[in-house]
Amino acid sequence: SAEKRPLCNASNASNAGHQHDVANVQKVERRLATEKQRNKNLERRVTELQTQLDGANLDSGNEADLKLKVSKLADRARTEREIRGRAEKEVAKNKEQVEALTEYIETLMMQLKQHASTKSTALKDLASASREIDLLK
């Protein structure tokens, strides 16, 4: 009975940690999807601006302004790609943690099954011995 409590508490703590990690993974995956969409939008906008710049016959002042805007958009797209890379690394790390927790929980479940089986066998043996004692009286 005393041995069961830490095992159950460890299992509950593992489940809470597992749920927390799953929530973190889901949060990072949502963030990654948002960042990917932003990156696509920025890349599309950069392409549009570059097309406008190529097709336009502008004076040097307007052309310089457009080049500056395109450069800023390209910098923003680069930043988004870096953020996406970091988010993908975080997702991979969280997935590894979830896998490790899953394995740990499975190990605890096997130990619990073995403990229950051993206890059941011991109770049967005790009942059998008790009956034999009663018969010998």
GROMACS elastic network, one bead per residue, 0.5 to 0.9 nm:
[ bonds ]
;  ai    aj funct       b0    kb
    1     4     6  0.51743   500
    1     5     6  0.69098   500
    2     5     6  0.57377   500
    2     6     6  0.76321   500
    3     6     6  0.61949   500
    3     7     6  0.68101   500
    4     7     6  0.52185   500
    4     8     6  0.60887   500
    4     9     6  0.85499   500
    4   112     6  0.85433   500
    5     8     6  0.51264   500
    5     9     6  0.59954   500
    5    10     6  0.84091   500
    6    10     6  0.58413   500
    6    11     6  0.83123   500
    7    10     6  0.51008   500
    7    11     6  0.60713   500
    7    12     6  0.85986   500
    7   108     6  0.76643   500
    7   112     6  0.80252   500
    8    12     6  0.60627   500
    8    13     6  0.84580   500
    9    13     6  0.59935   500
    9    14     6  0.83486   500
   10    14     6  0.59166   500
   10    15     6  0.84547   500
   10   108     6  0.87664   500
   11    15     6  0.60430   500
   11    16     6  0.85416   500
   11   105     6  0.68397   500
   11   108     6  0.72331   500
   11   109     6  0.86057   500
   12    16     6  0.61109   500
   12    17     6  0.84768   500
   13    16     6  0.50594   500
   13    17     6  0.60384   500
   13    18     6  0.83506   500
   14    18     6  0.58563   500
   14    19     6  0.84579   500
   14   101     6  0.69424   500
   14   102     6  0.88408   500
   14   104     6  0.81533   500
   14   105     6  0.69669   500
   15    19     6  0.60134   500
   15    20     6  0.84383   500
   15   101     6  0.83714   500
   15   105     6  0.78809   500
   16    19     6  0.50916   500
   16    20     6  0.60873   500
   16    21     6  0.85686   500
   17    21     6  0.61002   500
   17    22     6  0.85446   500
   17    98     6  0.89250   500
   17   101     6  0.80425   500
   18    21     6  0.51010   500
   18    22     6  0.61356   500
   18    23     6  0.85711   500
   18    97     6  0.83786   500
   18    98     6  0.62233   500
   18   101     6  0.62336   500
   18   102     6  0.76121   500
   19    22     6  0.50216   500
   19    23     6  0.61162   500
   19    24     6  0.85510   500
   19    98     6  0.88156   500
   20    23     6  0.50829   500
   20    24     6  0.61661   500
   20    25     6  0.86301   500
   21    25     6  0.60978   500
   21    26     6  0.85512   500
   21    94     6  0.64018   500
   21    95     6  0.81387   500
   21    97     6  0.72710   500
   21    98     6  0.62757   500
   22    25     6  0.50403   500
   22    26     6  0.61590   500
   22    27     6  0.85334   500
   22    94     6  0.77555   500
   22    95     6  0.80663   500
   22    98     6  0.68409   500
   23    26     6  0.50769   500
   23    27     6  0.60663   500
   23    28     6  0.85800   500
   24    27     6  0.50061   500
   24    28     6  0.60972   500
   24    29     6  0.84721   500
   24    91     6  0.83227   500
   24    94     6  0.72428   500
   25    28     6  0.51474   500
   25    29     6  0.60440   500
   25    30     6  0.86072   500
   25    90     6  0.80611   500
   25    91     6  0.56663   500
   25    92     6  0.85332   500
   25    93     6  0.88821   500
   25    94     6  0.57377   500
   25    95     6  0.68509   500
   25    98     6  0.87664   500
   26    29     6  0.50168   500
   26    30     6  0.61752   500
   26    31     6  0.85520   500
   26    91     6  0.84221   500
   27    30     6  0.52050   500
   27    31     6  0.62024   500
   27    32     6  0.85675   500
   28    32     6  0.59830   500
   28    33     6  0.85833   500
   28    87     6  0.63450   500
   28    88     6  0.79711   500
   28    90     6  0.71985   500
   28    91     6  0.60361   500
   28    94     6  0.89487   500
   29    33     6  0.61883   500
   29    34     6  0.86395   500
   29    87     6  0.77812   500
   29    88     6  0.79267   500
   29    91     6  0.66414   500
   30    33     6  0.51131   500
   30    34     6  0.62616   500
   30    35     6  0.86223   500
   31    34     6  0.51054   500
   31    35     6  0.61308   500
   31    36     6  0.85448   500
   31    84     6  0.85303   500
   31    87     6  0.74750   500
   32    35     6  0.50649   500
   32    36     6  0.60483   500
   32    37     6  0.86083   500
   32    83     6  0.84357   500
   32    84     6  0.58935   500
   32    85     6  0.87434   500
   32    87     6  0.58949   500
   32    88     6  0.68987   500
   32    91     6  0.86931   500
   33    36     6  0.50660   500
   33    37     6  0.62534   500
   33    38     6  0.86634   500
   33    84     6  0.86680   500
   34    37     6  0.51713   500
   34    38     6  0.62332   500
   34    39     6  0.85736   500
   35    38     6  0.50035   500
   35    39     6  0.60260   500
   35    40     6  0.85981   500
   35    80     6  0.65285   500
   35    81     6  0.80800   500
   35    83     6  0.74758   500
   35    84     6  0.60675   500
   35    87     6  0.88851   500
   36    40     6  0.62143   500
   36    41     6  0.86505   500
   36    80     6  0.78338   500
   36    81     6  0.79393   500
   36    84     6  0.67656   500
   37    40     6  0.50914   500
   37    41     6  0.62110   500
   37    42     6  0.86053   500
   38    41     6  0.50789   500
   38    42     6  0.61123   500
   38    43     6  0.85332   500
   38    77     6  0.84046   500
   38    80     6  0.74649   500
   39    42     6  0.51013   500
   39    43     6  0.60627   500
   39    44     6  0.85007   500
   39    76     6  0.84979   500
   39    77     6  0.57724   500
   39    78     6  0.84837   500
   39    79     6  0.89797   500
   39    80     6  0.57757   500
   39    81     6  0.68361   500
   39    84     6  0.86670   500
   40    43     6  0.51124   500
   40    44     6  0.60626   500
   40    45     6  0.85181   500
   40    77     6  0.84553   500
   41    44     6  0.51027   500
   41    45     6  0.61161   500
   41    46     6  0.86204   500
   41    77     6  0.89997   500
   42    46     6  0.60932   500
   42    47     6  0.85620   500
   42    73     6  0.67505   500
   42    74     6  0.79355   500
   42    76     6  0.75554   500
   42    77     6  0.58593   500
   42    80     6  0.88347   500
   43    46     6  0.50572   500
   43    47     6  0.62101   500
   43    48     6  0.86409   500
   43    73     6  0.80204   500
   43    74     6  0.76214   500
   43    77     6  0.64088   500
   44    47     6  0.51114   500
   44    48     6  0.62272   500
   44    49     6  0.87015   500
   45    48     6  0.50058   500
   45    49     6  0.61683   500
   45    50     6  0.85229   500
   45    70     6  0.87981   500
   45    73     6  0.78429   500
   46    49     6  0.51462   500
   46    50     6  0.60602   500
   46    51     6  0.85368   500
   46    69     6  0.87988   500
   46    70     6  0.59779   500
   46    71     6  0.86310   500
   46    73     6  0.60899   500
   46    74     6  0.66391   500
   46    77     6  0.85820   500
   47    50     6  0.50840   500
   47    51     6  0.61083   500
   47    52     6  0.86010   500
   47    70     6  0.87668   500
   48    51     6  0.50935   500
   48    52     6  0.61957   500
   48    53     6  0.85665   500
   49    52     6  0.50029   500
   49    53     6  0.60509   500
   49    54     6  0.85594   500
   49    66     6  0.75579   500
   49    67     6  0.87910   500
   49    69     6  0.83084   500
   49    70     6  0.64914   500
   50    54     6  0.61130   500
   50    55     6  0.85778   500
   50    66     6  0.84614   500
   50    67     6  0.82898   500
   50    70     6  0.69246   500
   51    54     6  0.51053   500
   51    55     6  0.60826   500
   51    56     6  0.84286   500
   52    55     6  0.51942   500
   52    56     6  0.58482   500
   52    66     6  0.89609   500
   53    56     6  0.53415   500
   53    57     6  0.80677   500
   53    58     6  0.81931   500
   53    63     6  0.70940   500
   53    66     6  0.68854   500
   53    67     6  0.78273   500
   54    57     6  0.80808   500
   56    63     6  0.87049   500
   57    63     6  0.86407   500
   58    61     6  0.79540   500
   58    62     6  0.60870   500
   58    63     6  0.58829   500
   59    62     6  0.57283   500
   59    63     6  0.62074   500
   59    64     6  0.87064   500
   60    63     6  0.50074   500
   60    64     6  0.60172   500
   60    65     6  0.86330   500
   61    64     6  0.51990   500
   61    65     6  0.63738   500
   61    66     6  0.87897   500
   62    65     6  0.50242   500
   62    66     6  0.61975   500
   62    67     6  0.85553   500
   63    66     6  0.51026   500
   63    67     6  0.60873   500
   63    68     6  0.85388   500
   64    67     6  0.50509   500
   64    68     6  0.61346   500
   64    69     6  0.86539   500
   65    68     6  0.50879   500
   65    69     6  0.62706   500
   65    70     6  0.86634   500
   66    70     6  0.60787   500
   66    71     6  0.84294   500
   67    70     6  0.50316   500
   67    71     6  0.60027   500
   67    72     6  0.85521   500
   68    71     6  0.50018   500
   68    72     6  0.61769   500
   68    73     6  0.86130   500
   69    72     6  0.50605   500
   69    73     6  0.61480   500
   69    74     6  0.85252   500
   70    73     6  0.50391   500
   70    74     6  0.60437   500
   70    75     6  0.85427   500
   71    74     6  0.50369   500
   71    75     6  0.61806   500
   71    76     6  0.86257   500
   72    75     6  0.50267   500
   72    76     6  0.61854   500
   72    77     6  0.86315   500
   73    77     6  0.61267   500
   73    78     6  0.85670   500
   74    77     6  0.50327   500
   74    78     6  0.61917   500
   74    79     6  0.86432   500
   75    78     6  0.50614   500
   75    79     6  0.62374   500
   75    80     6  0.86829   500
   76    79     6  0.50288   500
   76    80     6  0.62135   500
   76    81     6  0.86867   500
   77    80     6  0.50377   500
   77    81     6  0.62706   500
   77    82     6  0.87257   500
   78    81     6  0.51106   500
   78    82     6  0.63453   500
   78    83     6  0.87427   500
   79    82     6  0.50782   500
   79    83     6  0.62482   500
   79    84     6  0.85878   500
   80    83     6  0.50369   500
   80    84     6  0.60582   500
   80    85     6  0.85506   500
   81    85     6  0.61292   500
   81    86     6  0.87006   500
   82    85     6  0.50432   500
   82    86     6  0.63366   500
   82    87     6  0.86426   500
   83    86     6  0.51642   500
   83    87     6  0.61591   500
   83    88     6  0.86075   500
   84    87     6  0.50055   500
   84    88     6  0.60870   500
   84    89     6  0.86229   500
   85    88     6  0.51155   500
   85    89     6  0.62845   500
   85    90     6  0.86823   500
   86    89     6  0.51179   500
   86    90     6  0.62514   500
   86    91     6  0.86918   500
   87    90     6  0.50072   500
   87    91     6  0.61691   500
   87    92     6  0.86546   500
   88    91     6  0.50263   500
   88    92     6  0.62296   500
   88    93     6  0.86378   500
   89    92     6  0.51102   500
   89    93     6  0.61997   500
   89    94     6  0.86507   500
   90    93     6  0.50451   500
   90    94     6  0.61303   500
   90    95     6  0.85432   500
   91    94     6  0.51245   500
   91    95     6  0.61076   500
   91    96     6  0.86613   500
   92    95     6  0.50921   500
   92    96     6  0.63074   500
   92    97     6  0.87486   500
   93    96     6  0.51666   500
   93    97     6  0.63696   500
   93    98     6  0.87660   500
   94    98     6  0.61719   500
   94    99     6  0.86190   500
   95    98     6  0.50241   500
   95    99     6  0.62090   500
   95   100     6  0.86434   500
   96    99     6  0.50771   500
   96   100     6  0.62156   500
   96   101     6  0.86418   500
   97   100     6  0.50554   500
   97   101     6  0.61437   500
   97   102     6  0.85071   500
   98   101     6  0.50830   500
   98   102     6  0.60454   500
   98   103     6  0.86376   500
   99   102     6  0.50201   500
   99   103     6  0.62542   500
   99   104     6  0.86200   500
  100   103     6  0.51907   500
  100   104     6  0.62186   500
  100   105     6  0.86847   500
  101   105     6  0.60936   500
  101   106     6  0.85313   500
  102   105     6  0.51315   500
  102   106     6  0.61817   500
  102   107     6  0.86353   500
  103   106     6  0.50715   500
  103   107     6  0.62203   500
  103   108     6  0.87045   500
  104   107     6  0.50674   500
  104   108     6  0.62733   500
  104   109     6  0.86649   500
  105   108     6  0.50208   500
  105   109     6  0.61488   500
  105   110     6  0.86654   500
  106   109     6  0.50301   500
  106   110     6  0.62688   500
  106   111     6  0.86835   500
  107   110     6  0.51593   500
  107   111     6  0.62890   500
  107   112     6  0.86278   500
  108   111     6  0.50475   500
  108   112     6  0.61035   500
  108   113     6  0.86417   500
  109   113     6  0.61886   500
  109   114     6  0.86212   500
  110   113     6  0.50828   500
  110   114     6  0.61949   500
  110   115     6  0.85558   500
  111   114     6  0.50671   500
  111   115     6  0.60559   500
  111   116     6  0.85566   500
  112   115     6  0.50206   500
  112   116     6  0.61011   500
  112   117     6  0.85437   500
  113   116     6  0.50947   500
  113   117     6  0.61022   500
  113   118     6  0.85680   500
  114   117     6  0.50858   500
  114   118     6  0.61109   500
  114   119     6  0.85405   500
  115   118     6  0.51249   500
  115   119     6  0.60943   500
  115   120     6  0.85493   500
  116   119     6  0.50667   500
  116   120     6  0.60532   500
  116   121     6  0.85964   500
  117   120     6  0.50984   500
  117   121     6  0.62112   500
  117   122     6  0.85994   500
  118   121     6  0.51789   500
  118   122     6  0.61589   500
  118   123     6  0.86671   500
  119   122     6  0.50244   500
  119   123     6  0.61328   500
  119   124     6  0.86104   500
  120   123     6  0.51565   500
  120   124     6  0.62307   500
  120   125     6  0.86199   500
  121   124     6  0.51370   500
  121   125     6  0.61571   500
  121   126     6  0.85488   500
  122   125     6  0.50458   500
  122   126     6  0.60477   500
  122   127     6  0.86008   500
  123   127     6  0.61163   500
  123   128     6  0.85146   500
  124   127     6  0.51139   500
  124   128     6  0.61192   500
  124   129     6  0.85538   500
  125   128     6  0.50443   500
  125   129     6  0.60593   500
  125   130     6  0.84607   500
  126   129     6  0.50859   500
  126   130     6  0.60149   500
  126   131     6  0.86034   500
  127   131     6  0.62095   500
  127   132     6  0.86617   500
  128   131     6  0.51585   500
  128   132     6  0.62925   500
  128   133     6  0.87008   500
  129   132     6  0.50320   500
  129   133     6  0.61825   500
  129   134     6  0.86020   500
  130   133     6  0.50899   500
  130   134     6  0.61993   500
  130   135     6  0.86271   500
  131   134     6  0.50051   500
  131   135     6  0.61513   500
  131   136     6  0.86294   500
  132   136     6  0.61530   500
  132   137     6  0.87376   500
  133   136     6  0.50735   500
  133   137     6  0.63461   500
  134   137     6  0.53286   500
